[in-house]
């Protein structure tokens, strides 16, 4: 089943970041402190991503009412996907490191900043 899914994803042209990752060869145990740190990073990532998405929504709402502001607002709007990608990458790296998950290839987002 996994092989068929993997082949189907490749045939659809999806990036390898969606394909299954090699899992640790041994059980992974996290201390309460490590779980707390990971939880804090998750909380910060959610907060930061929410802020970036809020800026996107607010900018679109302003542009609907005042399209003449587009030249001033578009650079900020265009910067948000890259900022979101960086947040996801940073948390993914911390999560994968904590659980000893390795990738054959680095994470490559669909959206390039």
C-alpha positions as CSV (number, residue, x, y, z in Angstrom):
1,X,0.0,0.0,0.0
2,X,2.8,2.5,0.9
3,X,4.6,1.8,-2.3
4,X,1.4,2.4,-4.4
5,X,0.8,5.6,-2.5
6,X,4.4,6.8,-3.0
7,X,4.2,6.0,-6.7
8,X,0.9,7.8,-7.0
9,X,2.2,10.9,-5.2
10,X,5.2,10.9,-7.6
11,X,3.0,10.5,-10.6
12,X,0.9,13.5,-9.5
13,X,4.1,15.6,-9.4
14,X,4.0,16.1,-5.6
15,X,7.2,16.9,-3.9
16,X,9.1,14.3,-1.9
17,X,8.5,16.2,1.3
18,X,5.1,14.5,1.3
19,X,6.6,11.0,1.1
20,X,7.1,8.8,4.1
21,X,10.2,9.6,6.2
22,X,12.5,7.0,7.7
23,X,11.5,6.5,11.3
24,X,14.0,5.9,14.1
25,X,15.3,2.4,14.3
26,X,14.8,2.4,18.1
27,X,12.2,3.6,20.6
28,X,12.6,7.3,21.3
29,X,12.0,8.6,24.9
30,X,11.6,12.3,25.6
31,X,12.0,13.7,29.1
32,X,9.2,16.0,30.5
33,X,11.6,18.9,29.9
34,X,12.1,18.0,26.2
35,X,8.3,17.6,25.7
36,X,7.9,21.0,27.4
37,X,10.4,22.6,25.0
38,X,8.8,21.0,22.0
39,X,5.4,22.1,23.2
40,X,6.7,25.7,23.6
41,X,8.1,25.7,20.1
42,X,4.8,24.4,18.7
43,X,2.9,27.1,20.6
44,X,5.3,29.8,19.3
45,X,5.0,28.5,15.7
46,X,1.2,28.4,15.9
47,X,1.2,32.0,17.2
48,X,3.6,33.3,14.6
49,X,1.8,31.5,11.7
50,X,-1.5,32.9,13.0
51,X,0.0,36.4,13.0
52,X,1.3,36.0,9.4
53,X,-2.1,34.7,8.2
54,X,-3.9,37.6,10.1
55,X,-1.7,40.0,8.1
56,X,-2.7,38.4,4.9
57,X,-6.4,38.5,5.7
58,X,-6.2,42.1,6.9
59,X,-4.3,43.2,3.8
60,X,-6.8,41.6,1.5
61,X,-9.7,43.3,3.4
62,X,-8.0,46.7,3.1
63,X,-7.3,46.1,-0.6
64,X,-11.0,45.3,-1.3
65,X,-12.0,48.7,0.2
66,X,-8.9,50.7,-1.1
67,X,-7.3,49.1,-4.1
68,X,-5.2,52.2,-4.6
69,X,-3.2,51.1,-1.6
70,X,-1.9,48.0,-3.4
71,X,1.6,49.4,-4.2
72,X,2.2,50.0,-0.5
73,X,0.6,46.8,0.8
74,X,1.7,44.2,-1.7
75,X,5.3,43.9,-0.6
76,X,4.1,43.0,3.0
77,X,1.5,40.6,1.6
78,X,4.0,38.9,-0.7
79,X,6.5,38.4,2.3
80,X,4.0,36.4,4.4
81,X,4.3,33.0,2.6
82,X,8.1,32.9,3.1
83,X,7.7,33.8,6.7
84,X,5.1,31.0,7.2
85,X,7.4,28.5,5.4
86,X,10.3,29.5,7.7
87,X,8.1,28.9,10.8
88,X,7.1,25.5,9.5
89,X,10.6,24.5,8.6
90,X,12.0,25.6,12.0
91,X,9.4,23.6,13.9
92,X,9.7,20.6,11.6
93,X,13.5,20.5,12.2
94,X,13.1,20.7,16.0
95,X,10.3,18.1,15.9
96,X,12.3,15.7,13.7
97,X,15.5,16.2,15.8
98,X,13.6,15.5,19.0
99,X,12.2,12.3,17.6
100,X,15.3,11.2,15.6
101,X,13.4,11.4,12.3
102,X,15.6,11.7,9.3
103,X,14.8,12.8,5.7
104,X,16.4,11.5,2.6
105,X,15.9,15.0,1.1
106,X,15.4,18.4,2.8
107,X,11.9,19.8,3.2
108,X,11.0,21.7,0.0
109,X,7.8,23.7,0.2
110,X,5.4,24.1,-2.8
111,X,5.5,27.9,-2.5
112,X,8.9,29.4,-3.0
113,X,9.6,32.6,-1.1
